[in-house]
Amino acid sequence: MKHKGELTSTVVVSNRISEKKGGRTNRNFRGGEALLLGSIIPIALVLVWEILSRIGVFPAYQLPAPSTILETIRQMAQDGSLWNHIGITTYRVFVGFVFGTIAAVILGSLVGFYKKAEQLFDPMIQAFRSIPSLAWVPLFILWMGIGEPSKVTMIAVGVFFPVYLNLVSGITGVDRKLIEVGKMYGLNTFQLIKRVILPAALPSFLVGLRSGLGLGWMFVVAAELMGASKGLGYLLVLGQNTLSPETIIASIILFAIIGKLSDWILKLIEKRALRWQDNLVQS
């Protein structure tokens, strides 16, 4: 009987290991399949673009071929200027994202939890939200000059609003029945916030983070128009002033790639944080 029990335990453990390996393999396969499907249209567009550029449909002075743009990126990477531009732009977006998120979490929590705070702060915040991003540029230059503080503040403003709106929406949208059930189980206010309200508001908050990061990459262009001498936004201006469309498009492509990578990182964090959800579409 002892040997039989040991054999049964071994079989169970082996089955569990096989299930874990099988699940990991399936996830890797689905991830590779998604990457392959997502690459079909961009690759096809680049090939068509290259062909049309080489046969002269697109003039080189307006829309250079992808191979010309890649050569421009390679040259900048070779002389080291590319990494300086990418590094300073990424740094500005990261710092602005952090400050904008902190401000949004503080004000969003107050407005979401307290009705008086909503009546006091929300009308003013909604009014500021309707101001175009470029309208802040001359004011920030006047207040803070053309240094890093004005650029970071500009990006933080762009990040703040989507994070704030989604956080407030997530907190105020918590089902009252969940709160009542928590009270029935004897949870105090702090425990209700920690165990009921915050988990329920987390999906909206994470969506707000991704939206805020996307706006951060948009606002960094406006920020780097404020007298920047480095950065991908500076490359846009440099390409315009030197009549170099390949430099402009190279900067746009780099914005797209780095923005997608940063969003992918946040998406991974979102999946891990919301693993407990029973979604309609399984990953």
MIGUTI-167930 format. One record per atom (N, C-alpha, C, O): x, y, z. Coordinates in pm, whole numbers, padded with zeros to 5 digits, always signed. Layout:
residues N
XYZ ...
//
This chain:
residues 283
+00083-00121+00000 +00000+00000+00000 +00086+00126+00000 +00052+00227-00063 +00197+00120+00070 +00288+00233+00075 +00346+00264-00063 +00354+00380-00104 +00386+00155-00134 +00440+00176-00269 +00333+00230-00363 +00361+00313-00449 +00211+00182-00344 +00102+00228-00429 +00073+00377-00406 +00049+00452-00501 +00076+00419-00279 +00055+00561-00248 +00165+00648-00304 +00138+00756-00356 +00290+00600-00294 +00401+00677-00350 +00388+00689-00501 +00418+00794-00558 +00344+00582-00566 +00327+00584-00711 +00218+00683-00752 +00233+00757-00849 +00108+00682-00675 -00001+00775-00704 +00043+00919-00690 +00008+01003-00774 +00119+00948-00585 +00169+01085-00564 +00261+01127-00677 +00256+01241-00724 +00345+01034-00721 +00437+01065-00831 +00361+01097-00958 +00397+01190-01031 +00255+01020-00985 +00175+01043-01106 +00106+01179-01100 +00102+01251-01200 +00052+01214-00981 -00016+01343-00967 +00080+01458-00990 +00048+01554-01061 +00199+01448-00928 +00300+01554-00945 +00341+01565-01091 +00356+01675-01144 +00360+01451-01157 +00400+01452-01298 +00293+01518-01384 +00323+01594-01475 +00167+01486-01354 +00057+01547-01430 +00053+01698-01413 +00031+01773-01508 +00076+01741-01288 +00076+01886-01263 +00189+01955-01337 +00170+02063-01394 +00307+01894-01336 +00420+01951-01409 +00390+01957-01558 +00421+02056-01625 +00329+01851-01611 +00295+01848-01753 +00193+01957-01787 +00202+02021-01892 +00094+01977-01695 -00006+02080-01719 +00057+02219-01722 +00023+02302-01806 +00152+02243-01628 +00219+02372-01625 +00300+02395-01751 +00297+02503-01810 +00375+02291-01793 +00454+02304-01915 +00365+02324-02036 +00395+02404-02125 +00253+02249-02040 +00161+02264-02152 +00099+02401-02158 +00085+02459-02265 +00060+02455-02038 +00003+02589-02034 +00104+02694-02077 +00069+02788-02149 +00229+02678-02034 +00333+02774-02072 +00359+02767-02222 +00377+02870-02287 +00360+02645-02276 +00382+02630-02420 +00269+02693-02500 +00293+02758-02601 +00145+02672-02453 +00030+02731-02522 +00035+02883-02519 +00005+02949-02618 +00075+02939-02403 +00083+03084-02393 +00191+03138-02486 +00171+03240-02552 +00306+03070-02490 +00414+03113-02580 +00370+03107-02725 +00402+03195-02805 +00295+03000-02758 +00248+02985-02896 +00150+03096-02932 +00158+03155-03040 +00055+03126-02838 -00040+03232-02865 +00029+03367-02877 -00009+03450-02959 +00133+03390-02792 +00208+03515-02800 +00280+03529-02933 +00281+03637-02992 +00342+03419-02980 +00409+03423-03110 +00312+03442-03224 +00342+03513-03320 +00196+03380-03214 +00094+03395-03318 +00043+03539-03324 +00024+03594-03432 +00020+03600-03206 -00026+03739-03203 +00078+03833-03261 +00045+03927-03334 +00206+03808-03229 +00314+03891-03283 +00321+03878-03434 +00340+03977-03504 +00306+03755-03484 +00310+03732-03629 +00195+03801-03700 +00215+03866-03802 +00074+03789-03645 -00042+03853-03707 -00029+04004-03704 -00063+04072-03801 +00021+04058-03593 +00035+04202-03582 +00143+04258-03673 +00144+04378-03699 +00233+04173-03722 +00343+04220-03808 +00308+04217-03956 +00379+04276-04037 +00200+04149-03993 +00169+04130-04135 +00143+04263-04204 +00205+04293-04307 +00052+04344-04150 +00015+04470-04216 +00132+04569-04219 +00157+04627-04324 +00205+04591-04107 +00319+04683-04116 +00423+04641-04219 +00474+04724-04294 +00456+04511-04223 +00556+04463-04319 +00507+04483-04463 +00583+04524-04550 +00379+04453-04485 +00322+04471-04619 +00325+04618-04661 +00358+04649-04775 +00289+04707-04569 +00291+04850-04601 +00432+04899-04632 +00451+04978-04725 +00530+04852-04555 +00669+04894-04578 +00716+04845-04714 +00783+04919-04786 +00683+04720-04751 +00723+04666-04881 +00661+04746-04996 +00729+04780-05093 +00531+04775-04984 +00464+04853-05089 +00525+04993-05097 +00548+05045-05206 +00551+05052-04982 +00613+05185-04976 +00749+05185-05044 +00780+05275-05122 +00830+05084-05016 +00964+05074-05076 +00954+05062-05228 +01028+05128-05301 +00864+04977-05274 +00851+04955-05418 +00805+05083-05488 +00862+05123-05590 +00701+05148-05433 +00649+05269-05495 +00751+05382-05493 +00757+05463-05586 +00833+05387-05388 +00937+05490-05383 +01045+05465-05488 +01095+05559-05549 +01080+05339-05509 +01187+05307-05604 +01144+05328-05749 +01227+05360-05834 +01015+05311-05778 +00970+05333-05915 +00929+05478-05939 +00885+05513-06049 +00943+05563-05836 +00921+05706-05854 +00781+05756-05828 +00752+05872-05855 +00693+05671-05775 +00557+05718-05744 +00561+05822-05633 +00490+05923-05639 +00646+05798-05531 +00664+05893-05422 +00796+05967-05444 +00901+05904-05444 +00794+06098-05462 +00920+06174-05480 +01006+06163-05355 +00954+06167-05243 +01137+06151-05373 +01228+06133-05261 +01231+06254-05168 +01255+06240-05048 +01205+06373-05223 +01209+06494-05140 +01084+06509-05055 +01079+06593-04965 +00981+06427-05083 +00859+06431-05003 +00845+06307-04914 +00817+06318-04794 +00865+06190-04973 +00850+06066-04897 +00963+05970-04937 +00946+05891-05030 +01076+05976-04869 +01188+05887-04904 +01155+05741-04876 +01063+05711-04799 +01229+05652-04938 +01206+05509-04923 +01243+05463-04781 +01327+05525-04717 +01180+05355-04732 +01213+05302-04599 +01361+05269-04584 +01417+05286-04475 +01425+05222-04692 +01568+05191-04683 +01649+05318-04655 +01748+05312-04582 +01609+05431-04713 +01678+05559-04687 +01660+05601-04541 +01753+05650-04478 +01539+05581-04489 +01512+05618-04350 +01591+05529-04254 +01645+05577-04155 +01597+05399-04285 +01677+05308-04201 +01825+05345-04204 +01894+05334-04103 +01872+05388-04319 +02012+05430-04329 +02037+05556-04244 +02143+05569-04183 +01940+05647-04241 +01951+05766-04156 +01958+05727-04009 +02040+05781-03933 +01872+05633-03969 +01873+05587-03829 +02005+05518-03797 +02060+05536-03689 +02056+05439-03893 +02183+05368-03871 +02298+05465-03853 +02384+05445-03768 +02300+05570-03934 +02407+05669-03924 +02403+05741-03789 +02507+05765-03728 +02281+05777-03744 +02270+05843-03614 +02309+05749-03501 +02368+05791-03402 +02276+05621-03516 +02317+05524-03413 +02468+05505-03412 +02529+05487-03307 +02527+05510-03530 +02671+05490-03541 +02750+05606-03481 +02853+05583-03416 +02705+05729-03500 +02778+05843-03443 +02737+05873-03299 +02791+05963-03236 +02639+05796-03246 +02602+05809-03106 +02494+05911-03076 +02444+05915-02964 +02457+05994-03172 +02357+06098-03147 +02218+06039-03124 +02138+06096-03050 +02189+05926-03187 +02057+05866-03174 +02025+05832-03029 +01915+05859-02981 +02122+05773-02959 +02097+05729-02822 +02079+05848-02729 +02004+05840-02632 +02148+05959-02757 +02128+06080-02677 +01986+06133-02694 +01921+06172-02597 +01939+06136-02819 +01804+06187-02845 +01698+06096-02781 +01604+06144-02717 +01714+05965-02799 +01617+05871-02740 +01621+05879-02588 +01517+05879-02523 +01741+05885-02532 +01755+05885-02387 +01691+06006-02321 +01619+05992-02222 +01715+06126-02375 +01661+06246-02313 +01509+06253-02329 +01440+06298-02239 +01457+06208-02444 +01312+06209-02462 +01245+06109-02369 +01143+06140-02307 +01302+05990-02358 +01246+05889-02267 +01251+05937-02123 +01157+05915-02046 +01360+06001-02085 +01373+06055-01950 +01264+06159-01923 +01201+06156-01817 +01241+06249-02017 +01138+06352-01998 +00999+06290-01984 +00921+06331-01897 +00969+06193-02068 +00838+06129-02060 +00822+06055-01927 +00717+06061-01865 +00927+05984-01885 +00919+05906-01761 +00897+05997-01640 +00810+05971-01557 +00976+06106-01630 +00962+06196-01515 +00826+06265-01518 +00760+06276-01415 +00784+06313-01635 +00653+06375-01646 +00541+06278-01615 +00442+06316-01552 +00556+06153-01657 +00456+06050-01629 +00444+06026-01478 +00333+06014-01426 +00556+06018-01409 +00554+05994-01265 +00486+06109-01192 +00398+06086-01109 +00526+06232-01221 +00467+06347-01152 +00319+06364-01186 +00238+06393-01098 +00284+06345-01313 +00143+06356-01352 +00057+06250-01286 -00056+06278-01245 +00110+06128-01276 +00035+06020-01212 +00017+06044-01063 -00091+06021-01009 +00122+06091-00996 +00111+06118-00852 +00004+06224-00826 -00080+06208-00737 +00007+06333-00903 -00094+06438-00885 -00234+06385-00914 -00329+06419-00843 -00247+06302-01018 -00378+06248-01053 -00431+06153-00946 -00550+06153-00917 -00342+06072-00887 -00385+05978-00783 -00432+06055-00659 -00532+06018-00598 -00360+06160-00621 -00398+06237-00502 -00533+06305-00523 -00624+06289-00442 -00545+06382-00631 -00671+06454-00654 -00785+06360-00691 -00899+06380-00649 -00753+06257-00772 -00857+06162-00811 -00913+06085-00693 -01033+06058-00688 -00828+06050-00598 -00876+05980-00478 -00965+06070-00394 -01069+06026-00345 -00925+06195-00378 -01007+06290-00302 -01144+06309-00367 -01248+06301-00300 -01144+06333-00498 -01268+06358-00569 -01355+06232-00573 -01478+06241-00564 -01291+06115-00586 -01368+05992-00593 -01432+05951-00461 -01542+05897-00459 -01362+05978-00350 -01411+05933-00220 -01501+06035-00150 -01586+05998-00069 -01481+06162-00181 -01553+06266-00106 -01632+06354-00202 -01577+06412-00295 -01763+06361-00177 -01852+06440-00263 -01817+06587-00257 -01821+06656-00360 -01782+06637-00139 -01745+06778-00125 -01623+06812-00210 -01616+06918-00273 -01526+06720-00212 -01406+06742-00292 -01439+06745-00441 -01380+06822-00517 -01534+06661-00482 -01576+06662-00622 -01637+06796-00658 -01606+06853-00763 -01725+06848-00572 -01788+06976-00599 -01688+07091-00597 -01707+07192-00664 -01581+07076-00520 -01483+07182-00506 -01382+07182-00621 -01353+07287-00678 -01327+07063-00656 -01215+07056-00750 -01256+07021-00894 -01197+07073-00989 -01356+06935-00910 -01382+06878-01042 -01420+06982-01148 -01371+06972-01260 -01505+07082-01118 -01536+07180-01224 -01412+07252-01277 -01401+07274-01397 -01320+07288-01188 -01198+07357-01232 -01110+07264-01316 -01054+07307-01417 -01098+07137-01273 -01015+07042-01347 -01072+07017-01486 -00997+07009-01583 -01204+07006-01495 -01266+06984-01626 -01247+07104-01717 -01233+07089-01839 -01246+07225-01659 -01222+07345-01740 -01079+07345-01793 -01056+07377-01909 -00983+07309-01708 -00843+07304-01752 -00822+07195-01858 -00737+07209-01945 -00900+07089-01850 -00884+06977-01943 -00916+07018-02086 -00862+06961-02181 -01003+07117-02102 -01043+07158-02237 -00943+07253-02302 -00960+07290-02419 -00839+07292-02230 -00738+07383-02287 -00645+07304-02378 -00593+07201-02336 -00623+07348-02502 -00531+07276-02593 -00390+07271-02536 -00347+07362-02465 -00319+07163-02567 -00186+07143-02510 -00089+07254-02549 -00010+07299-02466 -00094+07299-02675 +00000+07401-02720 -00025+07536-02653 +00063+07623-02653 -00145+07555-02596 -00172+07681-02528 -00088+07697-02402 -00066+07809-02356 -00040+07585-02346 +00041+07593-02225 +00186+07632-02255 +00257+07679-02167 +00229+07612-02379 +00371+07629-02412 +00423+07769-02378 +00520+07779-02305 +00361+07878-02429 +00416+08011-02397 +00410+08043-02249 +00498+08112-02197 +00307+07994-02179 +00295+08023-02037 +00405+07954-01957 +00464+08015-01868 +00433+07826-01988 +00537+07753-01917 +00676+07811-01947 +00763+07813-01860 +00696+07858-02071 +00824+07922-02104 +00840+08050-02023 +00949+08079-01972 +00731+08127-02011 +00736+08252-01934 +00764+08224-01787 +00841+08298-01724 +00703+08119-01731 +00718+08089-01590 +00852+08022-01558 +00919+08058-01461 +00890+07924-01641 +01003+07837-01605 +01118+07839-01704 +01216+07766-01687 +01108+07921-01808 +01214+07923-01907 +01205+07805-02002 +01102+07737-02010 +01314+07781-02074 +01314+07673-02174 +01391+07550-02126 +01428+07465-02206 +01415+07542-01996 +01489+07428-01942 +01400+07307-01921 +01288+07301-01971 +01453+07209-01848 +01383+07083-01826 +01254+07098-01746 +01157+07028-01776 +01246+07186-01643 +01121+07195-01565 +00998+07224-01651 +00893+07165-01628 +01010+07314-01748 +00894+07346-01831 +00852+07228-01919 +00734+07205-01941 +00950+07153-01967 +00919+07037-02051 +00853+06926-01971 +00754+06868-02014 +00908+06898-01853 +00852+06793-01768 +00711+06831-01721 +00623+06746-01717 +00691+06958-01688 +00559+07004-01645 +00458+06988-01757 +00344+06948-01734 +00501+07021-01878 +00413+07007-01994 +00366+06862-02011 +00248+06837-02035 +00458+06770-01998 +00424+06627-02013 +00335+06582-01897 +00241+06506-01917 +00366+06629-01775 +00286+06591-01658 +00141+06636-01674 +00049+06566-01633 +00120+06754-01733 -00016+06802-01757 -00090+06707-01851 -00207+06675-01828 -00022+06662-01956 -00085+06568-02049 -00119+06435-01984 -00222+06375-02015 -00033+06387-01895 -00055+06258-01830 -00167+06268-01726 -00243+06173-01708 -00176+06383-01660 -00266+06397-01545 -00411+06367-01579 -00476+06290-01507 -00464+06424-01686 -00609+06421-01708 -00666+06281-01733 -00765+06247-01669 -00609+06199-01823 -00667+06065-01840 -00655+05978-01716 -00746+05899-01686 -00544+05990-01642 -00530+05911-01519 -00633+05956-01417 -00697+05874-01353 -00649+06086-01402 -00746+06141-01307 -00888+06096-01342 -00960+06047-01255 -00928+06112-01468 -01065+06078-01509 -01095+05930-01489 -01202+05895-01439 -01001+05844-01527 -01025+05701-01514 -01026+05657-01368 -01103+05568-01330 -00942+05718-01285 -00942+05682-01144 -01072+05725-01077 -01131+05647-01002 -01118+05846-01103 -01244+05892-01046 -01359+05804-01094 -01447+05767-01016 -01360+05772-01223 -01464+05686-01278 -01462+05548-01214 -01567+05491-01185 -01342+05494-01191 -01331+05363-01129 -01381+05363-00986 -01448+05269-00943 -01348+05468-00910 -01389+05473-00769 -01539+05495-00757 -01607+05426-00681 -01591+05591-00832 -01735+05621-00822 -01821+05512-00886 -01941+05504-00859 -01761+05430-00971 -01838+05324-01037 -01842+05192-00962 -01896+05094-01013 -01785+05188-00841 -01788+05065-00762 -01932+05032-00723 -02006+05119-00678 -01969+04908-00741 -02106+04863-00709 -02131+04879-00559 -02056+04829-00476 -02239+04949-00527 -02273+04970-00385 -02302+04838-00313 -02285+04828-00192 -02346+04738-00388 -02375+04609-00325 -02248+04546-00269 -02251+04481-00164 -02136+04567-00340 -02010+04514-00289 -01972+04581-00157 -01924+04516-00065 -01996+04712-00149 -01965+04784-00026 -02056+04737+00088 -02011+04721+00201 -02183+04716+00057 -02276+04669+00159 -02238+04531+00209 -02248+04502+00328 -02195+04445+00117 -02151+04311+00159 -02029+04321+00250 -02019+04250+00349 -01936+04411+00215 -01819+04431+00299 -01855+04479+00438 -01796+04435+00537 -01951+04569+00446 -01996+04617+00577 -02062+04505+00656 -02048+04498+00778 -02135+04417+00586 -02199+04304+00654 -02096+04211+00717 -02122+04149+00821 -01979+04202+00655 -01872+04118+00709 -01786+04192+00811 -01683+04141+00855 -01828+04312+00848 -01761+04384+00955 -01637+04460+00913 -01555+04492+00998 -01621+04492+00785 -01504+04567+00739 -01518+04715+00775 -01625+04774+00756 -01412+04774+00827 -01414+04917+00854 -01383+04995+00726 -01365+04936+00620 -01377+05128+00737 -01359+05212+00618 -01227+05181+00547 -01224+05168+00425 -01119+05169+00623 -00989+05138+00563 -00990+05003+00493 -00936+04989+00383 -01050+04904+00557 -01056+04770+00498 -01144+04769+00373 -01114+04699+00277 -01253+04848+00374 -01337+04858+00255 -01260+04916+00137 -01271+04869+00024 -01183+05020+00166 -01104+05082+00059 -01001+04985+00005 -00982+04972-00116 -00932+04915+00097 -00824+04826+00056 -00874+04701-00015 -00816+04659-00115 -00983+04640+00037 -01026+04509-00013 -01138+04515-00116 -01158+04419-00191 -01213+04625-00121 -01329+04631-00210 -01313+04741-00316 -01317+04714-00436 -01293+04865-00269 -01298+04979-00362 -01176+04981-00454 -01191+04993-00575 -01055+04969-00397 -00935+04975-00480 -00927+04861-00583 -00897+04888-00699 -00954+04735-00544 -00953+04630-00648 -01057+04652-00757 -01032+04622-00874 -01175+04705-00718 -01278+04730-00819 -01240+04846-00911 -01278+04846-01029 -01166+04945-00859 -01127+05060-00940 -00997+05037-01017 -00962+05117-01104 -00926+04928-00986 -00796+04905-01047 -00800+04893-01200 -00713+04950-01265 -00897+04823-01259 -00898+04816-01406 -00906+04954-01472 -00833+04981-01568 -00994+05040-01422 -01005+05175-01480 -00877+05254-01460 -00834+05328-01549 -00815+05239-01344 -00692+05311-01315 -00580+05269-01411 -00506+05354-01459 -00568+05139-01438 -00463+05091-01527 -00488+05136-01671 -00393+05166-01744 -00614+05141-01711 -00646+05196-01844 -00606+05342-01850 -00555+05389-01951 -00631+05415-01740 -00590+05555-01735 -00440+05572-01745 -00392+05666-01809 -00364+05481-01683 -00218+05488-01693 -00172+05472-01837 -00085+05546-01884 -00230+05376-01908 -00190+05355-02047 -00229+05474-02135 -00153+05515-02223 -00349+05529-02110 -00390+05647-02186 -00301+05766-02154 -00262+05842-02243 -00267+05781-02025 -00181+05892-01985 -00042+05881-02044 +00017+05981-02085 +00010+05759-02050 +00143+05740-02110 +00140+05774-02258 +00234+05835-02310 +00032+05734-02327 +00019+05769-02468 +00016+05919-02490 +00080+05970-02583 -00058+05991-02405 -00061+06137-02417 +00073+06198-02378 +00112+06303-02430 +00144+06132-02287 +00277+06180-02250 +00370+06183-02370 +00448+06277-02387 +00364+06079-02454 +00447+06075-02575 +00402+06181-02675 +00484+06233-02751 +00273+06213-02676 +00226+06321-02764 +00271+06457-02713 +00315+06542-02791 +00260+06478-02582 +00294+06608-02526 +00445+06634-02529 +00487+06750-02526 +00525+06528-02534 +00670+06551-02535 +00712+06622-02663 +00813+06693-02665 +00637+06603-02770 +00669+06675-02895 +00650+06825-02874 +00736+06905-02909 +00535+06862-02816 +00512+07003-02787 +00614+07056-02687 +00659+07169-02698 +00650+06971-02590 +00747+07014-02489 +00884+07039-02550 +00954+07132-02512 +00923+06954-02647 +01056+06969-02707 +01060+07075-02816 +01166+07103-02872 +00946+07134-02844 +00946+07253-02930 +00989+07377-02852 +01014+07482-02911 +00996+07365-02720 +01030+07479-02634 +01182+07493-02622 +01237+07486-02512 +01248+07514-02734 +01390+07543-02733 +01479+07425-02699 +01588+07445-02646 +01436+07304-02728 +01519+07186-02698 +01634+07176-02797 +01620+07212-02914 +01746+07126-02748 +01861+07102-02836 +01889+06953-02850 +01979+06913-02924 +01811+06871-02781 +01820+06726-02791 +01681+06667-02778 +01590+06729-02723 +01666+06546-02832 +01538+06477-02822 +01480+06447-02958 +01520+06506-03059 +01385+06354-02960 +01323+06317-03087 +01238+06430-03143 +01227+06445-03265 +01178+06510-03055 +01105+06628-03102 +01197+06729-03167 +01160+06795-03264 +01318+06741-03113 +01418+06829-03174 +01454+06780-03314 +01476+06862-03404 +01460+06649-03333 +01490+06595-03467 +01382+06633-03568 +01412+06656-03685 +01257+06640-03522 +01149+06684-03611 +01175+06826-03662 +01164+06853-03781 +01210+06914-03569 +01238+07053-03606 +01363+07062-03693 +01367+07138-03789 +01465+06983-03658 +01588+06982-03737 +01561+06936-03880 +01612+06995-03975 +01481+06831-03895 +01449+06783-04028 +01370+06885-04108 +01389+06897-04229 +01281+06959-04042 +01205+07063-04111 +01296+07177-04155 +01284+07227-04268 +01386+07219-04068 +01474+07333-04099 +01577+07299-04206 +01618+07386-04282 +01618+07172-04211 +01720+07132-04309 +01659+07065-04432 +01732+07013-04517 +01526+07066-04443 +01457+07005-04556 +01498+06859-04573 +01533+06815-04682 +01493+06784-04460 +01532+06642-04460 +01414+06557-04416 +01399+06528-04297 +01328+06516-04511 +01212+06437-04472 +01250+06304-04409 +01175+06250-04328 +01368+06249-04447 +01409+06122-04388 +01435+06136-04238 +01410+06042-04162 +01483+06252-04194 +01504+06276-04051 +01371+06289-03978 +01355+06238-03867 +01275+06357-04041 +01142+06374-03980 +01074+06239-03964 +01022+06207-03857 +01073+06159-04072 +01004+06030-04067 +01076+05934-03974 +01012+05854-03905 +01210+05941-03971 +01285+05856-03877 +01245+05887-03734 +01230+05796-03653 +01229+06016-03701 +01187+06055-03567 +01047+06005-03536 +01020+05957-03426 +00957+06015-03634 +00819+05967-03614 +00819+05816-03589 +00748+05768-03501 +00897+05742-03668 +00903+05597-03651 +00960+05560-03514 +00911+05468-03449 +01062+05633-03469 +01120+05606-03337 +01019+05635-03226 +01012+05562-03127 +00941+05742-03242 +00834+05771-03147 +00737+05653-03139 +00698+05610-03031 +00699+05601-03256 +00603+05490-03262 +00659+05365-03194 +00588+05298-03118 +00785+05333-03221 +00845+05211-03166 +00860+05221-03014 +00821+05129-02942 +00915+05332-02966 +00938+05346-02823 +00805+05358-02749 +00790+05303-02640 +00710+05430-02807 +00578+05440-02745 +00509+05305-02736 +00445+05275-02635 +00522+05224-02840 +00463+05090-02838 +00530+05002-02733 +00461+04928-02663 +00662+05009-02722 +00733+04929-02621 +00691+04968-02480 +00669+04881-02396 +00678+05098-02453 +00638+05141-02319 +00494+05099-02289 +00463+05060-02177 +00406+05107-02389 +00268+05062-02369 +00263+04911-02348 +00182+04862-02269 +00350+04838-02417 +00355+04692-02400 +00395+04656-02257 +00342+04561-02199 +00489+04732-02200 +00530+04706-02061 +00413+04730-01966 +00388+04649-01876 +00341+04840-01986 +00225+04866-01901 +00115+04762-01920 +00044+04727-01826 +00102+04713-02043 +00001+04610-02069 +00035+04480-01997 -00054+04413-01946 +00164+04445-01992 +00206+04327-01915 +00175+04345-01767 +00127+04252-01702 +00203+04465-01713 +00172+04492-01573 +00022+04482-01550 -00023+04429-01448 -00056+04533-01645 -00202+04527-01633 -00251+04383-01630 -00338+04348-01550 -00196+04299-01716 -00238+04158-01719 -00206+04087-01589 -00287+04009-01538 -00089+04114-01535 -00050+04049-01409 -00136+04101-01293 -00176+04023-01206 -00163+04230-01292 -00240+04287-01182 -00386+04245-01187 -00452+04238-01083 -00438+04216-01306 -00579+04180-01322 -00596+04032-01356 -00694+03994-01421 -00501+03951-01312 -00508+03808-01342 -00632+03743-01281 -00681+03641-01330 -00683+03803-01173 -00799+03748-01103 -00930+03768-01179 -01030+03704-01146 -00930+03856-01282 -01053+03883-01354 -01091+03766-01445 -01006+03698-01502 -01223+03744-01456 -01275+03641-01547 -01322+03712-01673 -01438+03750-01686 -01228+03730-01767 -01257+03808-01887 -01328+03724-01992 -01317+03601-01995 -01401+03795-02080 -01466+03728-02192 -01363+03674-02290 -01375+03562-02338 -01259+03755-02319 -01151+03714-02409 -01034+03667-02325 -00975+03746-02252 -00999+03541-02334 -00889+03486-02255 -00758+03506-02329 -00751+03490-02451 -00653+03541-02253 -00521+03562-02314 -00446+03430-02325 -00333+03426-02374 
//
